């Protein structure tokens, strides 16, 4: 393990969580000192969050040798940590930190979702290029803002792109991310979102450009959304309220 480099050069450390952890503060300073050293070893471990060395559980002797104390002293301090529920031990006798294990699972999940979303974005982008002519046939019916409200609402959207409902639903599932993401450059409202704008007597093409430009230029946490169709519907409601107020 001495020849293994750190998998991560840094890690999150919650100061309040450390100071306000009743179980940890119930241990003496020696036990707390051992625990902070064990946390560092867990980040360096072959299995993040677990005290594993060369594919086997790290023994009391290994821990004592690394922190520079006697084996019986290390055993006593570790038992205090376990008794106070500061750390846990699985069936194989491996000591692990619950928080580090949770964060590692969350990181792996986020990485997998990000990879899936990148694949999904490429598929959606190709799908729009492939079906651009079909979309233009539908959009052209709404391009004139002088059309009456009746004309907008009597156009059968389902007839034009209803056969691709399953594909649109699949795309929405691909783009949905519990961690949220920025608005894709090729984003276009799906059938339901497009119809929603028409029901508010809005011209989707007029507000779509402003919607894209605003969120592409936006920075910070607010620029990340879990559901861009929901953000579009809210944008439409605000635009409709503004239009009614300016009458």
SULNOR-V210820 format. One record per residue. RES is the residue in one small letter. NEAR is the number of other C-alpha atoms within 10 Angstrom. D_FIRST is the distance of its C-alpha to the first C-alpha in Angstrom with 1 decimal. Layout:
BEGIN
res={RES:RES}
near={NEAR:NEAR}
d_first={D_FIRST:D_FIRST}
END
This chain:
BEGIN
res={x:x:x:x:x:x:x:x:x:x:x:x:x:x:x:x:x:x:x:x:x:x:x:x:x:x:x:x:x:x:x:x:x:x:x:x:x:x:x:x:x:x:x:x:x:x:x:x:x:x:x:x:x:x:x:x:x:x:x:x:x:x:x:x:x:x:x:x:x:x:x:x:x:x:x:x:x:x:x:x:x:x:x:x:x:x:x:x:x:x:x:x:x:x:x:x:x:x:x:x:x:x:x:x:x:x:x:x:x:x:x:x:x:x:x:x:x:x:x:x:x:x:x:x:x:x:x:x:x:x:x:x:x:x:x:x:x:x:x:x:x:x:x:x:x:x:x:x:x:x:x:x:x:x:x:x:x:x:x:x:x:x:x:x:x:x:x:x:x:x:x:x:x:x:x:x:x:x:x:x:x:x:x:x:x:x:x:x:x:x:x:x:x:x:x:x:x:x:x:x:x:x:x:x:x:x:x:x:x:x:x:x:x:x:x:x:x:x:x:x:x:x:x:x:x:x:x:x:x:x:x:x:x:x:x:x:x:x:x:x:x:x:x:x:x:x:x}
near={12:7:5:11:11:14:12:9:8:9:10:7:8:9:9:8:10:13:10:11:12:13:16:21:15:14:17:12:12:11:21:20:13:18:19:11:14:24:19:15:21:23:22:23:23:20:16:21:24:26:28:21:19:10:11:12:15:17:17:17:14:15:21:17:13:13:13:10:13:13:15:12:14:22:15:12:20:22:14:20:21:14:13:16:13:21:21:16:15:9:6:8:13:15:22:22:20:14:11:18:17:11:15:14:13:12:12:11:13:15:12:12:18:17:12:14:18:14:14:18:19:11:13:23:15:13:13:15:11:11:10:11:11:12:14:12:11:16:15:10:13:19:14:12:15:9:12:10:14:9:11:20:13:8:13:11:16:13:9:13:14:13:10:12:14:10:13:18:13:14:17:17:12:18:25:18:17:11:12:16:18:17:21:15:12:13:15:17:17:15:16:15:19:22:18:18:23:17:14:15:18:22:20:21:16:11:15:18:10:12:15:18:12:12:17:14:8:14:11:6:10:9:15:16:19:16:17:22:19:12:14:21:17:13:16:26:16:12:16:16:11:11:12:9:8:7:5}
d_first={0.0:3.8:5.3:5.2:8.4:10.1:12.0:14.8:15.8:17.9:18.9:22.2:23.0:26.3:27.9:30.8:28.6:26.8:30.1:32.1:29.8:32.0:29.5:27.0:29.8:31.0:28.0:28.3:26.5:24.0:22.9:22.9:20.8:18.1:18.4:17.9:14.6:13.5:14.8:12.6:9.4:11.1:11.8:8.2:7.5:8.2:11.5:13.0:14.5:12.9:10.6:8.8:5.8:6.7:9.9:11.0:11.9:10.2:13.0:15.2:14.2:10.5:12.0:14.7:12.8:10.9:14.3:16.3:18.7:20.1:19.0:22.4:22.4:19.1:20.6:23.8:22.4:20.3:23.5:25.4:23.3:23.7:27.4:28.1:26.5:24.0:21.2:21.4:20.1:20.7:22.3:19.1:18.3:15.5:16.0:16.5:18.4:21.5:22.2:18.9:19.3:22.9:22.2:19.8:22.5:25.1:23.3:23.0:26.6:27.8:26.3:27.9:31.2:31.2:30.7:33.5:35.7:35.5:36.5:39.2:40.5:41.0:42.8:45.0:45.8:46.8:48.8:50.8:51.6:52.7:54.9:56.0:59.6:59.8:58.5:61.0:63.8:62.9:62.1:65.4:67.2:65.8:65.9:69.3:69.2:73.0:72.6:73.9:71.8:73.4:72.5:68.8:68.6:70.7:68.4:66.5:62.9:61.9:64.3:62.8:59.0:59.1:58.0:54.7:54.0:51.2:49.6:49.9:48.4:45.5:45.0:45.0:42.4:40.1:40.7:40.1:36.8:35.9:34.1:37.1:37.6:40.1:43.4:43.1:45.4:47.3:47.7:51.1:52.3:52.5:55.9:55.8:54.8:57.4:60.1:59.2:60.1:63.4:64.3:64.2:66.6:64.1:63.7:60.0:60.1:61.2:58.4:55.7:55.5:55.3:52.7:50.4:51.0:50.4:47.1:45.8:46.6:45.2:41.9:39.7:39.0:42.6:42.2:39.8:41.6:40.7:44.2:46.1:49.2:49.5:49.2:52.0:54.2:53.9:54.7:57.8:59.0:58.7:60.6:63.2:63.7:64.1:66.6:68.7:68.7:70.0:72.8}
END
